[in-house]
Structures are given as C-alpha cells and as structure tokens.
Amino acid sequence: MTSSGSRENILINAEIDETDHNVIIDEKLVKSRRRNNFSSYSNASTAVRFRSYNRSNFNDLIESIGLRQSNRTNNHEYQPGNTNFLSSNYESLDYDICENHLLQDEERKKGYKYVVKKNFARWFIFLLIGISTALIACFVDISIEELSSIKYGLLKSFVDSGTAKHCLWLPYIIWLIFNIGPVLVGAILVAYIEPVAAGSGIPQVKCYLNGIKVPRVVRIKTLAVKTLGVISTVVGGLAGGKEGPMIHAGAVVAAGISQGKSTTFKKDFKIFQYFREDHEKRDFVSGGAAAGVSAAFGAPIGGVLFSIEEGTSFFNQSLTWRTFFASMITTFTLNIVLSAYHGHPGDLSYPGLLNLGKFETISYQVYEIPLFMIVGIIGGLLGALWNYINYKITVFRSKYIRKRWLKVIEAVCVSIMAATMGFLMIYFLDDCKSFDKDPVKYPVQMFCKEGEYSAVAVLWFQTPESTVRSLFHASKGSHDDATLALFVFLYFILAVCTFGLSMSSGLFIPSLLIGAAWGRLVGSGLIKLAPSCTYFDPGKYALLGAAAQLGGVVRMTISLTAILIEATQGISFGLPVITVLIMAKWVGDFFIEGIYDIHTEMAGVPLLPWEAPPLSNNIFVSEIMSHPVVALKTIENVGHIVELLKCVKFNGFPVVDPPSGNQTEVNCYGKFRGLILRSQLIVLLQNKIFIETFDTISEIDLNMKMFRDAYPRYPEIDDVNITDQEKTYSIDLRPVMNPSPYTLQHSTTLPRAFRLFRALGLRHLPVINDTHEVIGMITRKDVARYRIWKHLGRMGLDELSITDKV
C-alpha cells in the first residue's frame, strides 16, 4: 500500500551494475558493501567510537537527544492514509520479565508453594475467562435475536399491509427508522465515549498480542461500548457481524479478570496481585482472544489456532493447553445457555453464535479440485478489490471525516443506504417462490401470488448470519441467478462502506455472506452447464465461496480452515476449504495486503511480522540504534533523575558504573550493569526510596508489591512531588534494575536483532562494544522501521519515517 513515489527502499529483485559509471547509484540501493565503521573492523583509533560525553554538561546531552529525535521524526511529508510511516505514540509491552533482586528474593522466600499457587490460579482464571466470555456472547446473541424478531416482524406486517393498500412509502419510512435508531445509538457510543471500540477490534488485539501497548484497548469501558455497539450494528441493518467484536470482548475480559482490580472504577480486590505485569497479562489476553473465537464460531480448536496464527508472538506448550481449556469452557457454557434459551435444555446443539448449520454429506470428486482453485482465485480477486476500495474510503475518512458529529452522520447515511438498497431490490425484482420450497421465518408476499413469497425479501429480512445459513442449505433454485448477482453487487458496496465506520462491527459475516451468494451463483451456473452431474451442489459452492471471500479479505488460512470446519461440522471437506483459502491468499497477496494489515499500517503501529526482512544482513545495529544514550549511575542523584524524566520520554535507561573520581571527562557511557524502566524510577520517586531517608541500607523497605499496586497506569513524573531537599538525595538502583537484560554487540545484524524482539517480546535492547560499554539503545520502532513491501510480483525494503501525527 505504500506509494512508490515516496518510497525509499532497496529493490530486492533488481539488478545493480556497479561497473556502469554512467549510472548514478543511490547509496540506499547499494547494501552489499560493508558499512560498519567501528574500530573492530578498521585500524582507526578506539576514540572515534563514541561521542565524548561530559556528565556535568547535562543540557548539551538533552539538546543532542532532542535534535536526534527531531531528525528521526518526519511530520512534513505525512499525509492521512500514508502507510510508510510509524507512529511515535505507540509503546511496547514489557513482556520480558525483569529478574531483579526483588523478584529473586520473593521467589526464594515463598518457595515451591508459591509456584503451585500461581499455577493453580492461572487455571482458575482461564476458567473464569471462558465462562465470562460465553455469558457476554449469550447476552449479545439473545439481544440481537429478540430485537431483530421485533424489527423484521413489524416490517413484514407493514410491507404486507402497504402492498395491499398500495402505500409502500410507509414501510420504507418504518424501515429507515428501524435502521437509523440503533445505528445512531451505536455511533454516538463509539464516537463520543470510546473510539477504540470501533470496528471488529481484531487489529487492535493482534497488535497487543504482538507486543504493542494499544491505548485503552482492554479497558472495561471499551468492553461495554463494544457490546452495546455490536448489538446496534446488527439490529440497525448494517453489513456487520457480531463475531469479530467477540474476540475483542474476550481479550478485555481476560485482561480485567487476571489483574484482580479495576482501574476504571478504582477498585482493588487484592487478588491475583502476582499477575500484575505485562508478561502475565498478555498471556491471559491471548487466551481471552481464543475464547472469543470459540464463542463466536463454536470452534475451540480454531480459537487456539487464531491466537497462534494471527497474534501471539511468544507461545509455549502450557499456554496452548490453558488457552484450549478456556475455549472449551466457553463453548460448553454457551451451549448450555443458548440451548435452554431456545427451549432445548441439555441438548447442547448451539456451540457458537455463528450457527452455519450442519452439512450432512459433502462429497466431491477429484476433477472438482481445479474448480475449487478457480473459486479461490475469484475470492482472492474480489477480496483484493474489496480491500483496495476500503483503503481508499478509509483514506477519505481520515482526511475529511475527522469530527465526531460527522462520523455519526456518516454511520446514519450508511444505514439509510442499507434500507434503500434492500427496499429497491425487493420492489423491482420479481423472484417469487412457493412456500413449500424452503422454510422462511418472515415471508413477504409483496407482488407475488397467493401461496408464494419474495425470495429477494428473504435475503434482507433477517440477520446476515441467518442469510448465510439459508444460502448454505437452501434447495436448488431457491434464488434466481439475477437476484444473487445483484445482491452480491449491492452487499459488496454496503460491506465495504460499513467497515471503518464509527461502529462496533466485524467483517467475518459480511464477507461470508458475499462469498456465499456468489459461490451459490457459481454452483447454479455449473448445474446449468452440466445438468446431469449430481456433484454440483449450490450449497457446497456457497460454502467454498464464503471461505474464498473471507480468505481473500483477511488472508487467514490455518485458523480459518479449522473455524469453518468446526462451524459446519464438515471435517471431510477440509481439503477443498484449505485449497480455496490458499489460492485466495496467494492471489490477494499478489495485489494488496490483508485488510487488517492495511489498517494496522495506516495507524502507524510498529507491528513486527513473522520473519525478518530478507537480504538485510548488511544492516548493522550500530546504524539503527539510538545515540547518544541517556545512562544512569548505579547510585544516582534524585534531582538528576527527576530532570531527566521531565526532559525525555524514554521508557528504558541503561545503568552503568560511575566513573572513577579522578576522571574529568568520560569518553563513553560507562560499563553496562543493567537496565531500569521509567515506570520503576517513578515508583521509587513516588515512594521516596532514598538512601538518606533510612539509617541503614537494610532498613529500606523495597518489595514487588509496591510496583504491582501501581500497575498498569503508572503516574506521570509531573504528578510526583519532590522537594528541593529531596533532590539532593540519592537512589540505589541496583535492587530494582534488571541486572541481566539481553544485549547486543555493535556488530550484530538487523535480522538477529529482529529475531530477539519478535521471539522474546523485548522492549529495549542495549548495544554494547567490545569492552562491555553501552553505546546505544534499540527499541521496537528501530527494528520495525525496516519493512518489506510486495506488489505485483515485486519486492523491496522500506525504511519508514516516524511521525507523531497518527
């Protein structure tokens, strides 16, 4: 999605002829030359390695850092919709456990009982996550079912009476009111109360699981707005589903339960305090996301695979097992509640919100596999087109629809468009079927004869999920080809306009519905071409079309295959589904990225992909590291720390040995001893853990509880009150700092640094020289700035700019 005109990159599959002196070669293209100029690779004096730094000249250091930050930040070229920028407003999670002396002492004192207690608590929390996510899913499903029944029941009666009285403008107005009302409520909730609740929430959860701290994404207010918003979206007739937001809801539930307190309500229940850190919280969120998938689709295996494929960077066997346990609990709880609600208690026939119906037998022949591949190609092409149009609409929104009231009006306009499309299609298309054809919940006669109903109205007078189910299982000839073709066109436009509104809605169901419609159209066409062939079932091709369309939009393969197989209970149909999804992904990736990746790039999120950029081994960390470094001594002056935290926004500081007393100038930043976080410094200042306030070092009351109580919303440095007298005191950083963080030699290549960040979930990586002196610092943004782009068979390496305008 990056515009070629503004791209600074190397073209990986291009050839460079350095012997042609008539060609001017950009130095960014010539990446094969050795560019590491440290003295380890030359005969230069070691004095050239480091900038001379006099600790007393603090203002010069801050000025140098400010200049470096301004040089790295590029706000002049940024335009809304650009994907070749990273936002400076995102920070990383501290997933790497800080194994300082406090944590080590705590574990030594509490022993194995403490370990067993934590392990039991983990299982108990995953149990609560599964039950809570299922109950929220039940509330959403039952609310939508009841409100939709009222809406479409009244609409049917108004249309029937309006047809008899030749007064069809009244049901159209009623339809508009039924759409505008819920959409207006949902849009106001999202635009004015919690904007992060817009959309499906899957991109935000994916970023969080990747190790990025997305603001307000797992707060209880977000959950409330998400729940009410998705009900408003579906009842309001927009092309949105409740399945995507359930994944976000599960993640919020997991984050809330695992912490044992609510920062929104300022209530601390004094439980699960040992899980109040980013490492534990992110693991619980991955289980909550999987439980959300399980609640949405009745697919516990698909939920676990979703967490692994789409989000979680750092997984282990025990976490996989606990995540699967939460997913199974969610499915079981949902089964019990929904079976009782539908009048079949104990039947356990409602495993998920998305009830696609069971395919009794899905048979296929070998010669159909090429047809399945063609279906996948069509899905990839339509998915790429859908993503491109949505990208252009999102760019327009980011430029011109920025005010809240405009976002509400836009959502209302799309709801009006949805009602108008449906009404005009029902009015002008004559597609009548007899009542004995298929069971219909809200049959609308319109202009049909007695004993017949409008097949067009069936597509619009029910929830999108019910429409998908009817397209999967309706008998042959239940819809005319012209009806399906026009419905695909109109719903395609409606869905592409809906995604990105200030509404809580997912795109799973709209994509499945579009694909099911054109897939059924393909099946109907094959039957007309070969009427004697009994294997061409429209329902079968509707399922494959739905998979192809959804795969072409979101580009998921493994988890989506498991989800569809579990949702339809068609395990024998696994090969056709995976064939369709792979073809859709390959074809779609040839033209454009998946929709979640597009929106993530537009937001400037420093997401790390699975693999490091290829052919980047000649980029060294000495070229990408932040320099100069703000380092702290092992015993540091309080006033210096306060001024430092006020002047810079860094979240990690190397701790070094202080220089010897006879040194007048320090030619490096000192021998590296550890790493301390900004949050830890603020907690120390807030609790006044100063050496001078205690008679002896042993009297200093330091424990992990102090830091866990302040997590996750640490105070700002301006909120900490430090007197002038206290600024003359000192702090011993050694008990709190991480004495053994991961470090890199200055000669390390970019791919190796990338693998450390991706696999270990790091936030900071200090860079040291041959004598273990810290010379630089690398963060996630420094690595994420190098991104591979692919378009129409070509590939290149982008070096992204950083902006604070996103």
C-alpha positions, 0 to 999 in steps of 0.5 A: 500500500505504500506509494512508490513515489515516496518510497525509499527502499532497496529493490530486492529483485533488481539488478545493480551494475556497479561497473556502469559509471554512467549510472548514478547509484543511490547509496540506499540501493547499494547494501552489499558493501560493508558499512560498519565503521567501528574500530573492530573492523578498521585500524582507526583509533578506539576514540572515534567510537563514541561521542565524548560525553561530559556528565556535568554538561547535562543540557548539551546531552538533552539538546543532542537527544532532542535534535536526534529525535527531531531528525528521526521524526518526519511530520512534513511529508505525512499525509492521512492514509500514508502507510510508510510511516510509524507512529511515535505514540505507540509503546511496547509491552514489557513482556520480558520479565525483569529478574531483579533482586526483588523478584529473586528474593520473593521467589526464594522466600515463598518457595515451591508453594508459591509456584503451585499457587500461581499455577493453580490460579492461572487455571482458575482464571482461564476458567473464569475467562471462558465462562465470562466470555460465553455469558457476554456472547449469550447476552449479545446473541439473545439481544440481537435475536429478540430485537431483530424478531421485533424489527423484521416482524413489524416490517413484514406486517407493514410491507404486507399491509402497504402492498395491499393498500398500495402505500409502500412509502410507509414501510420504507419510512418504518424501515429507515427508522428501524435502521437509523435508531440503533445505528445512531445509538451505536455511533454516538457510543463509539464516537463520543465515549470510546473510539477504540471500540470501533470496528471488529477490534481484531487489529487492535488485539493482534497488535497487543498480542504482538507486543504493542501497548494499544491505548485503552484497548482492554479497558472495561469501558471499551468492553461495554461500548463494544457490546452495546455497539455490536448489538446496534450494528446488527439490529440497525441493518448494517453489513456487520457481524457480531463475531469479530467484536467477540474476540475483542470482548474476550481479550478485555475480559481476560485482561480485567479478570487476571489483574484482580482490580479495576482501574476504571472504577478504582477498585482493588480486590487484592487478588491475583496481585502476582499477575500484575505485569505485562508478561502475565497479562498478555498471556491471559489476553491471548487466551481471552482472544481464543475464547472469543473465537470459540464463542463466536464460531463454536470452534475451540480448536480454531480459537487456539489456532487464531491466537497462534496464527494471527497474534501471539508472538511468544507461545509455549506448550502450557499456554496452548493447553490453558488457552484450549481449556478456556475455549472449551469452557466457553463453548460448553457454557454457551451451549448450555445457555443458548440451548435452554434459551431456545427451549432445548435444555441439555441438548447442547446443539448451539456451540457458537453464535455463528450457527452455519448449520450442519452439512450432512454429506459433502462429497466431491470428486477429484476433477472438482479440485481445479474448480475449487482453485478457480473459486479461490482465485475469484475470492482472492480477486474480489477480496483484493478489490474489496480491500483496495476500495476500503483503503481508499474510503478509509483514506477519505475518512481520515482526511475529511471525516475527522469530527465526531458529529460527522462520523455519526452522520456518516454511520446514519447515511450508511444505514439509510443506504442499507434500507434503500438498497434492500427496499429497491431490490425487493420492489423491482425484482420479481423472484417469487417462490412457493412456500413449500420450497424452503422454510422462511421465518418472515415471508413477504408476499409483496407482488407475488401470488397467493401461496408464494413469497419474495425470495429477494425479501428473504435475503434482507429480512433477517440477520446476515448470519441467518442469510448465510445459513439459508444460502448454505442449505437452501434447495436448488433454485431457491434464488434466481441467478439475477437476484444473487448477482445483484445482491452480491453487487449491492452487499459488496458496496454496503460491506465495504462502506460499513467497515471503518465506520464509527461502529462496533462491527466485524467483517467475518459475516459480511464477507461470508455472506458475499462469498456465499451468494456468489459461490451459490451463483457459481454452483447454479451456473455449473448445474446449468452447464452440466445438468446431469452431474449430481456433484454440483451442489449450490450449497457446497459452492456457497460454502467454498465461496464464503471461505474464498471471500473471507480468505481473500479479505483477511488472508487467514488460512490455518485458523480459518480452515479449522473455524469453518470446519468446526462451524459446519461440522464438515471435517471431510471437506477440509481439503477443498476449504484449505485449497480455496483459502490458499489460492485466495491468499496467494492471489490477494497477496499478489495485489494488496495486503490483508485488510487488517494489515492495511489498517494496522499500517495506516495507524502507524503501529510498529507491528513486527511480522513473522520473519525478518526482512530478507537480504538485510544482513548488511544492516548493522545495529550500530546504524539503527540504534539510538545515540547518544544514550541517556545512562544512569549511575548505579547510585544516582542523584534524585534531582538528576533523575527527576530532570531527566524524566521531565526532559525525555520520554524514554521508557528504558535507561541503561545503568552503568558504573560511575566513573572513577573520581579522578576522571574529568571527562568520560569518553563513553557511557560507562560499563553496562550493569543493567537496565531500569524502566521509567515506570520503576524510577517513578515508583521509587520517586513516588515512594521516596526510596532514598538512601538518606531517608533510612539509617541503614541500607537494610532498613529500606523497605523495597518489595514487588508489591509496591510496583504491582499496586501501581500497575498498569497506569503508572503516574506521570513524573509531573504528578510526583512531588519532590522537594528541593531537599529531596533532590539532593538525595540519592537512589540505589538502583541496583535492587530494582534494575534488571541486572541481566537484560539481553544485549547486543554487540555493535556488530550484530545484524538487523535480522538477529536483532529482529529475531530477539524482539519478535521471539522474546517480546523485548522492549529495549535492547542495549548495544554494547562494544567490545569492552562491555560499554553501552553505546546505544539503545534499540527499541521496537520502532528501530527494528520495525522501521525496516519493512518489506513491501510486495506488489505485483510480483515485486519486492523491496525494503522500506525504511519508514519515517516516524511521525507523531501525527497518527 
